[in-house]
C-alpha cells in the first residue's frame, strides 16, 4: 500500500513538522507501511525527503494566479495522485470483498 500525505510541511514550522513525524510513525506502526511507500507533498521536497526518509514532491507549482497554479500542480502531480488513489481503491476492494460502484466515493 502507498500513502500520500498533504499538508503545510517543509516551511521550518516545528509544529507542522512534529505533526508530520507523528503521522509517519503512526502509519508505519498501525499499517506496517515502510517509509519508501510514503509520499509527502511538501513546500521543501529536498528537506522533507532527507529528514523523514520518504518520497516528496512539491505541494504546488506557482504559475501567476491561483487557477494556473492549481492546474500546473495537478498536471504535474497527477501521476502520483492517481497512484495513491489506485492503491487506495485496490485496498478498499480487497477489504470489502467487492468492486465499489462508480457512485461509491474513494
C-alpha positions in Angstrom: 0.0 0.0 0.0 1.2 3.5 -0.8 0.3 6.5 1.4 0.2 10.2 0.3 0.3 12.9 2.9 -0.6 16.5 2.0 0.0 19.4 4.4 1.9 22.6 5.1 5.2 20.8 5.5 8.7 22.0 4.6 8.3 25.5 6.0 10.5 25.0 9.1 7.5 25.2 11.3 8.3 22.9 14.2 4.6 22.3 15.0 3.8 21.2 11.5 6.9 19.1 11.3 6.1 17.4 14.6 2.6 16.5 13.3 4.1 15.1 10.1 6.6 13.0 12.1 3.7 11.7 14.2 1.6 10.8 11.1 4.6 9.0 9.6 5.2 7.0 12.8 1.5 6.1 13.1 1.3 4.9 9.5 4.4 2.8 10.0 3.1 1.2 13.2 -0.6 0.8 12.5 -0.5 -0.1 8.9 3.0 -1.6 8.7 4.0 0.7 5.8 7.6 1.4 5.1 8.8 4.9 4.6 9.6 4.1 1.0 5.9 3.7 0.4 5.0 7.1 1.9 4.9 10.2 -0.3 4.7 13.7 1.3 3.6 16.7 -0.8 5.8 19.5 0.7 6.9 23.0 0.2 10.6 21.9 0.6 10.9 18.5 -1.0 14.6 18.0 -0.5 14.4 18.8 3.2 11.4 16.6 3.7 12.9 13.6 1.8 16.2 13.9 3.7 14.8 14.5 7.1 12.0 11.9 7.1 13.3 9.3 4.6 10.2 9.5 2.4 9.4 10.4 -1.2 8.5 14.0 -1.5 7.0 16.1 -4.3 6.2 19.8 -4.4 2.9 20.8 -2.8 2.3 23.3 -5.6 3.8 25.0 -8.6 3.3 28.8 -8.7 2.1 30.0 -12.1 0.9 33.5 -11.8 -2.6 33.1 -10.4 -4.5 30.5 -8.3 -6.2 28.8 -11.3 -3.0 28.4 -13.3 -1.2 27.3 -10.1 -3.8 24.6 -9.4 -3.8 23.4 -13.0 0.0 23.2 -13.2 0.2 21.5 -9.9 -2.5 18.9 -10.8 -1.0 18.2 -14.2 2.5 17.8 -12.7 1.5 15.6 -9.8 -1.5 13.7 -11.2 0.5 10.5 -11.8 1.5 10.5 -8.1 -2.1 11.3 -7.0 -3.5 8.6 -9.3 -1.0 6.1 -7.9 -2.2 6.8 -4.4 -5.9 6.7 -5.4 -5.4 3.4 -7.3 -3.7 1.8 -4.3 -6.5 3.0 -2.0 -9.1 1.7 -4.5 -7.4 -1.7 -4.6 -7.0 -1.9 -0.8 -10.7 -1.0 -0.3 -11.8 -3.5 -2.9 -9.8 -6.2 -1.1 -11.1 -5.3 2.4 -14.7 -5.1 1.3 -14.5 -8.1 -1.0 -16.4 -6.4 -3.8 -15.9 -3.9 -6.5 -17.4 -0.5 -5.4 -19.8 1.1 -7.9 -18.9 4.4 -9.6 -21.0 6.3 -7.2 -19.1 5.0 -4.2 -16.6 7.7 -3.0 -13.0 6.7 -2.8 
